[in-house]
Amino acid sequence: MMKHTDKNEILDIIKKSNYIAIIGHRNPDVDCIASCLGLSFLIKNVFNKESTVINTDKKSIFLDNVLHIDKVLFEVDYDSLPKKDLLIVLDSGDIDRIGFIADILDEYNDVIFIDHHKCRNLKGVTKFFNNTKSAATCEMIFDIFEDYIEKIDSTISTLLYSGMMTDTGSFSFSNTTEHTLYVAYKLMSCNVDMSLISNIVRKRYRKIDIDALSELYSRIVIDDPTNIGYICVEETLNGYDLKDLQVSVSDTLMQMNNVHIGFIIYESENSFRGSIRSRCEKDIREVAEHFGGGGHLKASGFTVSKNDYDKDTLVSEIINRLKSI
């Protein structure tokens, strides 16, 4: 296992680097994007250095209200990559989750990997900073820069707070710790804009979103004796790309009263992406790890090839493994 570095070494590498790119995982959530943007602004405020936030995936509509989301270069390809010097990877768990850039890490002088997940494949990473006790990657970014709290302005505090809010379910999930609340308190002292946070946390539905919710509810399958539920969806729903819809498939499933463990199978042309959620004490991460994935005790995921599974076989195996934990 790669040796953990410390925050001072990370800060020193950033200080010495000329061209800095920051990337998170594909299909990014708020914590992923907010930590990337928050770090970018901190690098500017603390070291007076420019950095570029990139992502290899398409932007989801639910990220529209994240502060300065327009500064993220989505769907980046090789030709549009910024100059390669330092790459900072956030919130990804596995280096392959960042997309094609995982295959060209040797073109960077340093690759720093910062995450609060249980991490797996770190091939090509030169520096590793991990804390699975942190509720969010945004919490870790604050910890790295806490000595520079005077440089944390309203923009940065709002970004970091939004990532912590969403990854903790507004501080209601079991990953919320005393330290999480301490960081939230310190960020509040830096003028968090709560009106912007509210726009991120509260969903505003259009007719196409209501229609999508109706379709999702019709697809939910629940095994009442075990309280396991699941939904299978494709990349589009009712003719719309899932990333263009305001609905959350996992939230829709887990809001069902009799679903204690739920999973979603997202079907694409060549693969199935599985997302498992839990609101009981069972450790669902080990099920995701069986399929080559990972994550948290109550929120994990994986991707498998259609060469290895058909949908019915995959669903059956997930259910059997969930029953056995």
C-alpha positions as CSV (number, residue, x, y, z in Angstrom):
1,M,0.0,0.0,0.0
2,M,1.3,3.5,-0.9
3,K,2.6,5.4,2.1
4,H,0.4,8.4,3.2
5,T,1.9,11.8,2.7
6,D,1.0,14.8,4.9
7,K,-0.7,18.1,4.3
8,N,2.6,20.0,4.5
9,E,4.1,18.0,1.6
10,I,1.0,18.5,-0.5
11,L,1.1,22.3,0.1
12,D,4.8,22.3,-0.7
13,I,4.2,20.5,-4.0
14,I,1.4,22.9,-4.9
15,K,3.6,25.9,-4.1
16,K,6.4,24.6,-6.4
17,S,4.2,23.7,-9.3
18,N,3.6,25.9,-12.3
19,Y,0.6,24.2,-14.1
20,I,-2.0,22.7,-11.9
21,A,-5.1,20.7,-13.0
22,I,-7.7,19.4,-10.5
23,I,-10.0,16.5,-11.4
24,G,-12.7,14.4,-9.8
25,H,-14.5,11.2,-10.7
26,R,-16.8,10.8,-13.7
27,N,-20.5,11.3,-12.9
28,P,-19.4,13.8,-10.2
29,D,-21.6,14.7,-7.2
30,V,-21.6,18.0,-5.4
31,D,-18.8,17.0,-2.9
32,C,-16.6,16.1,-5.8
33,I,-17.1,19.3,-7.8
34,A,-17.2,21.6,-4.8
35,S,-14.0,20.2,-3.4
36,C,-12.3,20.7,-6.8
37,L,-13.5,24.3,-7.1
38,G,-12.8,25.1,-3.5
39,L,-9.3,23.8,-3.8
40,S,-8.8,25.8,-7.0
41,F,-9.8,29.0,-5.3
42,L,-7.7,28.2,-2.2
43,I,-4.6,27.7,-4.4
44,K,-5.3,31.2,-5.9
45,N,-5.8,32.9,-2.5
46,V,-3.0,31.2,-0.7
47,F,-0.3,30.9,-3.4
48,N,-1.5,33.3,-6.0
49,K,-1.4,30.5,-8.6
50,E,-3.9,29.6,-11.3
51,S,-5.3,26.1,-11.6
52,T,-7.9,24.5,-13.9
53,V,-10.8,22.2,-12.8
54,I,-11.5,19.5,-15.3
55,N,-13.7,16.5,-15.7
56,T,-14.0,13.9,-18.4
57,D,-17.8,13.5,-18.1
58,K,-20.8,15.5,-19.1
59,K,-22.2,17.9,-16.5
60,S,-25.4,16.8,-14.7
61,I,-28.1,19.4,-14.3
62,F,-28.2,19.0,-10.6
63,L,-24.8,20.7,-10.5
64,D,-26.1,23.9,-12.1
65,N,-26.5,25.7,-8.7
66,V,-23.0,24.9,-7.5
67,L,-21.1,28.2,-7.2
68,H,-18.8,28.9,-10.2
69,I,-19.8,25.7,-11.9
70,D,-19.1,27.5,-15.2
71,K,-15.4,27.4,-14.3
72,V,-15.2,23.6,-14.7
73,L,-14.0,22.3,-18.0
74,F,-16.4,19.3,-18.6
75,E,-16.0,16.6,-21.3
76,V,-12.3,17.4,-21.5
77,D,-10.4,15.5,-24.2
78,Y,-6.7,15.0,-24.7
79,D,-6.4,18.1,-27.0
80,S,-8.1,20.4,-24.5
81,L,-6.1,19.3,-21.4
82,P,-4.1,22.2,-19.7
83,K,-0.3,21.9,-19.6
84,K,0.8,18.9,-17.6
85,D,2.8,19.5,-14.4
86,L,0.7,18.7,-11.3
87,L,-2.5,16.7,-11.4
88,I,-4.6,16.6,-8.2
89,V,-7.3,13.9,-8.1
90,L,-10.1,14.3,-5.6
91,D,-12.9,12.1,-4.3
92,S,-12.4,9.2,-6.7
93,G,-11.6,6.0,-4.8
94,D,-10.0,4.4,-7.8
95,I,-7.8,6.2,-10.3
96,D,-9.7,4.7,-13.2
97,R,-12.8,6.6,-12.2
98,I,-11.3,9.8,-13.7
99,G,-11.5,8.5,-17.2
100,F,-8.9,8.4,-19.9
101,I,-6.5,10.6,-18.0
102,A,-5.8,7.6,-15.8
103,D,-3.9,6.2,-18.7
104,I,-1.5,9.2,-19.2
105,L,-0.5,9.9,-15.6
106,D,3.2,9.4,-16.5
107,E,2.9,12.6,-18.5
108,Y,2.6,14.6,-15.2
109,N,5.4,15.4,-12.8
110,D,3.3,14.7,-9.8
111,V,-0.1,13.1,-9.2
112,I,-1.7,13.8,-5.8
113,F,-4.6,11.7,-4.8
114,I,-6.9,13.1,-2.0
115,D,-9.9,11.1,-0.8
116,H,-12.2,10.2,2.0
117,H,-13.2,6.8,0.5
118,K,-11.5,3.5,1.0
119,C,-9.2,3.6,-2.0
120,R,-8.2,0.8,-4.3
121,N,-6.3,1.3,-7.5
122,L,-3.7,4.1,-7.2
123,K,-1.5,3.2,-10.2
124,G,0.4,6.2,-11.4
125,V,-0.2,8.2,-8.2
126,T,2.9,9.8,-6.6
127,K,1.4,11.2,-3.4
128,F,-1.6,9.8,-1.4
129,F,-3.6,11.6,1.3
130,N,-6.6,9.7,2.7
131,N,-8.9,9.9,5.7
132,T,-11.9,7.6,5.7
133,K,-13.1,9.2,8.9
134,S,-13.8,12.4,7.0
135,A,-17.5,12.8,6.0
136,A,-16.6,14.5,2.7
137,T,-13.6,15.4,0.5
138,C,-14.6,19.1,1.2
139,E,-13.9,18.4,4.8
140,M,-10.4,17.2,3.9
141,I,-9.7,20.3,1.8
142,F,-10.5,22.5,4.8
143,D,-8.2,20.3,7.0
144,I,-5.3,20.8,4.6
145,F,-5.7,24.6,4.5
146,E,-6.9,25.2,8.0
147,D,-3.7,27.1,8.9
148,Y,-4.7,29.6,6.1
149,I,-8.3,30.1,7.3
150,E,-7.9,33.9,6.8
151,K,-7.7,33.1,3.1
152,I,-11.0,31.2,3.1
153,D,-13.6,33.7,1.8
154,S,-17.3,33.4,1.2
155,T,-16.9,31.7,-2.1
156,I,-14.6,29.0,-0.7
157,S,-16.6,28.5,2.5
158,T,-19.8,28.2,0.5
159,L,-18.3,25.6,-1.8
160,L,-16.8,23.5,0.9
161,Y,-20.0,23.7,3.1
162,S,-22.2,22.6,0.1
163,G,-20.1,19.5,-0.4
164,M,-20.3,18.6,3.3
165,M,-24.0,19.2,3.4
166,T,-24.8,16.9,0.5
167,D,-22.4,14.1,1.5
168,T,-23.9,14.1,5.1
169,G,-27.5,14.5,4.2
170,S,-27.6,17.9,5.8
171,F,-25.5,16.5,8.7
172,S,-28.0,13.7,9.4
173,F,-26.1,10.7,8.0
174,S,-24.0,8.4,10.3
175,N,-20.8,9.7,8.7
176,T,-21.3,13.1,10.5
177,T,-18.7,13.4,13.3
178,E,-17.8,15.9,15.9
179,H,-15.0,17.0,13.6
180,T,-17.4,17.4,10.7
181,L,-19.5,19.8,12.7
182,Y,-16.3,21.6,13.9
183,V,-15.4,22.2,10.2
184,A,-18.9,23.4,9.4
185,Y,-18.7,25.8,12.3
186,K,-15.4,27.2,11.1
187,L,-16.7,27.6,7.6
188,M,-19.8,29.4,8.9
189,S,-17.4,31.9,10.4
190,C,-16.1,32.6,6.9
191,N,-19.5,33.8,5.6
192,V,-21.2,30.8,4.0
193,D,-23.9,32.0,1.7
194,M,-26.8,29.8,2.9
195,S,-29.2,31.0,0.2
196,L,-26.9,29.3,-2.4
197,I,-26.7,26.2,-0.2
198,S,-30.5,26.0,-0.2
199,N,-30.6,26.1,-4.0
200,I,-28.3,23.1,-4.1
201,V,-30.0,21.0,-1.4
202,R,-33.6,21.7,-2.5
203,K,-34.7,20.2,-5.8
204,R,-36.9,22.2,-8.1
205,Y,-38.9,19.9,-10.5
206,R,-40.1,20.6,-14.0
207,K,-42.8,18.6,-15.8
208,I,-40.2,16.3,-17.4
209,D,-38.8,15.6,-13.9
210,I,-42.3,14.7,-12.6
211,D,-42.8,12.4,-15.5
212,A,-39.4,10.8,-14.9
213,L,-40.3,10.3,-11.2
214,S,-43.5,8.5,-12.2
215,E,-41.5,6.2,-14.5
216,L,-39.0,5.5,-11.8
217,Y,-41.7,4.6,-9.3
218,S,-43.2,2.2,-11.8
219,R,-39.9,0.4,-12.1
220,I,-39.1,-0.1,-8.4
221,V,-39.0,-3.7,-7.3
222,I,-39.2,-4.5,-3.6
223,D,-38.6,-7.8,-1.8
224,D,-40.7,-7.1,1.3
225,P,-39.3,-10.0,3.5
226,T,-35.8,-8.6,3.1
227,N,-36.5,-4.9,2.6
228,I,-34.2,-4.9,-0.5
229,G,-35.4,-2.8,-3.4
230,Y,-33.9,-2.0,-6.8
231,I,-34.4,-0.1,-10.1
232,C,-32.9,-0.8,-13.5
233,V,-32.5,2.2,-15.8
234,E,-30.8,3.1,-19.1
235,E,-28.8,6.2,-19.9
236,T,-32.0,7.9,-21.0
237,L,-35.4,8.0,-19.3
238,N,-38.5,9.1,-21.2
239,G,-36.3,10.2,-24.0
240,Y,-34.1,12.4,-21.8
241,D,-30.5,11.9,-20.7
242,L,-30.4,11.1,-17.0
243,K,-27.8,13.9,-16.6
244,D,-30.4,16.4,-17.9
245,L,-33.0,15.4,-15.3
246,Q,-33.3,16.9,-11.9
247,V,-34.3,13.6,-10.3
248,S,-32.1,11.4,-8.2
249,V,-32.7,7.7,-8.9
250,S,-31.1,6.6,-5.6
251,D,-33.1,9.2,-3.5
252,T,-36.3,8.0,-5.2
253,L,-35.6,4.4,-4.3
254,M,-34.3,5.0,-0.7
255,Q,-37.3,7.2,0.2
256,M,-39.5,4.1,0.0
257,N,-40.5,3.3,3.6
258,N,-39.9,-0.5,3.2
259,V,-36.5,-0.2,1.3
260,H,-33.7,-0.6,3.8
261,I,-31.1,-1.5,1.2
262,G,-31.5,-0.4,-2.4
263,F,-29.5,-0.7,-5.5
264,I,-29.6,0.8,-9.0
265,I,-28.4,-0.8,-12.2
266,Y,-27.5,1.8,-14.8
267,E,-27.2,0.2,-18.2
268,S,-25.0,1.6,-20.9
269,E,-23.9,0.1,-24.3
270,N,-21.1,-2.0,-23.0
271,S,-21.4,-2.1,-19.2
272,F,-23.6,-2.0,-16.1
273,R,-22.9,0.5,-13.3
274,G,-24.2,-0.5,-9.9
275,S,-25.0,1.9,-7.1
276,I,-25.8,0.4,-3.7
277,R,-27.3,2.4,-0.8
278,S,-28.2,1.4,2.8
279,R,-30.0,2.9,5.8
280,C,-29.4,-0.1,8.1
281,E,-26.3,-1.4,9.8
282,K,-25.2,-3.9,7.1
283,D,-21.9,-3.2,5.4
284,I,-22.8,-3.0,1.7
285,R,-19.3,-2.0,0.6
286,E,-18.2,-5.6,0.6
287,V,-20.8,-6.4,-2.0
288,A,-19.5,-3.6,-4.2
289,E,-16.0,-4.8,-3.6
290,H,-17.0,-8.3,-4.9
291,F,-17.8,-6.7,-8.2
292,G,-14.5,-4.7,-8.3
293,G,-15.9,-1.5,-6.8
294,G,-16.0,0.1,-3.4
295,G,-17.0,3.2,-1.5
296,H,-18.6,3.7,1.9
297,L,-20.4,1.4,4.4
298,K,-23.7,2.8,3.3
299,A,-23.0,4.1,-0.2
300,S,-20.9,2.1,-2.7
301,G,-20.7,1.3,-6.3
302,F,-19.1,-0.7,-9.1
303,T,-19.0,-1.2,-12.9
304,V,-19.0,-4.5,-14.7
305,S,-18.8,-5.4,-18.4
306,K,-21.7,-6.9,-20.3
307,N,-19.2,-9.5,-21.4
308,D,-19.3,-10.9,-17.9
309,Y,-22.9,-10.4,-16.9
310,D,-26.4,-10.0,-18.3
311,K,-28.8,-7.8,-16.4
312,D,-30.9,-10.6,-14.8
313,T,-27.9,-12.5,-13.6
314,L,-26.4,-9.4,-12.2
315,V,-29.5,-8.4,-10.3
316,S,-29.9,-12.0,-8.9
317,E,-26.3,-12.1,-7.7
318,I,-26.5,-8.7,-6.0
319,I,-29.7,-9.7,-4.2
320,N,-28.2,-13.0,-3.0
321,R,-25.0,-11.3,-1.8
322,L,-27.0,-8.6,0.0
323,K,-29.1,-11.3,1.7
324,S,-25.9,-13.0,2.9
325,I,-24.2,-10.0,4.6
